[in-house]
Amino acid sequence: MPRPKGSKNKPVLTIDERIAQVTAEIESLQEQIKEKKAELKQLNDEKAEEDQKRLMAAVLASGKTVDEIIEMISGSAQ
């Protein structure tokens, strides 16, 4: 079988070496996914905290008690 153009100086990997290379790449990508999931969880937690602060600020600005607001929400949901 003829070699592809420019391949005469490239080392030829055995099938076991190629399998090991792909396995290592998969493991690396899995680690990156794990890190990104942790980052996403942290960002979602920060967003929930910000939303909670905004909600509490709106409650305070409304002049109503928390119980009154809960009643309004509960009453409109039914």
N, C-alpha and C positions, 0 to 999 in steps of 0.2 A: 504494500500500500504506500503511495507516495506521501511524503510529509507535507504539511501545509507550508506555504511560503513563510520564510523567516523563522522556521522552527529548528533549524539545525543546531543552534547554540543553546536551545532551551533544554533543561534536563527533563527526561520523561519519568513521570511518577508511576509507581506501581499502583495497582488497584487498591491495595491495602493503604498505601500512603494517601491516595485520593479519598478513600473512605474516612480516614482519620482527619483529613483536612476539612471535609464537609461536616463531620461530626463536631469538630472544634468550632466551626463557623456557626452551626446550629446552637451550640451551648452558649456562645457569645451573644447571639441574637436573643436567646431566652433570658439571659442576664439583663440585657438592655430592656426587654419587655418588662421584667420584674421591676427594674428601676423606674421605668415610665409609669407603671401602675402605682407605685408608691408615690411618685410625684403627683399623679392625678388625684389620688386619695387626699393628699395634703392640700391641694388646690381646692378640691370640693369641700373639705373641712373649713378652709379659710372663707370660701364663698358662703357657706352656711352661717358662719359666725358673723360675717358682714351683713347678711340678710337679717339675722336676728337683731343686730344693732339698729338697722334701719327700721325694722318693725317696732322695736321698743321706742325709738325716737318718734315715730308716727303716733304711737299710743300716747306718749307724753304730750305731743303737740295737739292732739285732739281734745284734750281737756276732759276726757272720759276716763273712767276707771277701767282696769283690765277686765273686771267682771262685766261691765256694760258692753265692752267690745266683744267679749266672748259670746254674750247673749245676742248681740247683733249678728255675729257670724253664724251662730247656731240657728238663729231664727231664719236667716236668709238661705241657709243650706237645706231647709226642709221644704 
